[in-house]
């Protein structure tokens, strides 16, 4: 054995037991004419069925994957928009704002909720970070 000096007694007993069981299994297979084969089964079938069912449901109500934005995704876009506004990337923030408005209106949930302008979101982000007004007064909600 290569690592004989590094194998503990417990490890050696486990290795010996594994070899013993393997020998028994090989003898049993030879006696009964069994050729071991890898198990082949569709483990992704459940996932694929779920994806197919969701696609059919979206199609039935007239939505597709492109217009079916989740609230989590929209919140992530809004956070990215706020970060862009805070770092004074107003064009990028405006583009993200427009995308959020587009996705919300495409969801068919009625009029899209108002999204603040990048300049206003920057002021709100600064106020949250402590760079806004002082003296206990809160900025007006947007």
N, C-alpha and C positions, 0 to 999 in steps of 0.2 A: 504494500500500500504506500502511496506517495506521501501522505501526510500522517503517517502512523504516530509520529511523535507529537502531533498537535490534536489528536482525536482523544476525547475523554472516554472514560469507560461507558458512560451512558450513550454517547454517540456510537461507540463500537457495537453495543448491544442492539441499538436501533438498526444499524447497517446490517448486522448479522441476521436479524429477524426479517429484514426486507429481502435479503438474498434467499433465505429459507423459504419464504412465501413465494418468491418468484420461481424458484425451482419446483415447488409443488404445483404452481399454476401451469408452467411449461409442460410438466409431466401429464397433468390432466388434459391440457389441450392436445398433446400428441396422442394420448390414448383415445380421445373422442373425435379426432380429426378436425379440430377447431383451428381456424386461422384468424388471429386477432385482426380487427379492422377498426379504423377510426370511426367514431360516431358521427353521422352526418344528419343534422337537423337544422331547420330554419329557425334560428333564434331571433331574427329580425322580423319575423312574420307579424308578431303582435304590434311592433312599432309601425310597420308599413301599413297594417290594417287601420291603425289609429290615424295616421296621416291621410290615408285615402278617405276615411270617414269625415275628417275635418274638411278636406277639399270638397267633398260632395255637399256637405252642409253649407259651406260658403257659396258654392255654385247655386244651391237651391234658393238662397236668400239674395242672390244677385251680387255677391261680393267675390273678389278674387284675392289672392295672397298679397298683391301689391297694395290694395286699398284696405286690407284688414290689419291695421296697425294696432298693436296692443297698447294698453295704457302704460305698461312698463316701458315700452319702447318710446312712447311719447314723452314720458317723464325723463328718460335718459337724454332725449333730444333737447328738452327744455333745460336740463342741467348743463348740457354742452353749450347751449345758447347763452346762458347766464355767465358761464366761464369765458366765453368769447367776448361778451360785452365787458366783463371785468378787466380783461386784458386788452381792452380798447380795439378789438377786432370787430368793428361795427358792421362791416359789410358781411362778414361771415355770420355774425349773430342775426342779421336781418334775413339772410338766406335760410338759416335754420328756423327762424320764426315763420317765414313763409311756408317752409316745408311742414311745420307743425300744423299750421292753419289748414293747409291742403289735406293732410292726412286726417285731421279731425273732421273736416267737412266731407271727406270721402267715406268716412265710417257711417255716414247717414244718421248720425245722432242729432240732427237738427243743426242750428247754427253753431259754428265753432266758438268755444269760449274765447274771450278776448285775451290776446297775448300782448304784454307790454312791449313798448319799443325798446331797442337795444340800449338807448341812453337811459331810459327809466330803469331798466333791469340792472344797469351798471350802478346807478345810484342806490338801488335797493341792495345790491351785493355789497357795496361799500358800507352802507349803514349796518348790515349784518356783521361785517367784519370789524365794526367799530370806527370806521372812517367817516361816518355820516354825521348827523346833527348831534349836538351835545345838550346837556341840561335836562334830560329826561323826556324831551318831546320826541314823539315818534313821527316819522314821515307819513304823509297821507297815503292810504292804500291806492293802488293803481286801478 
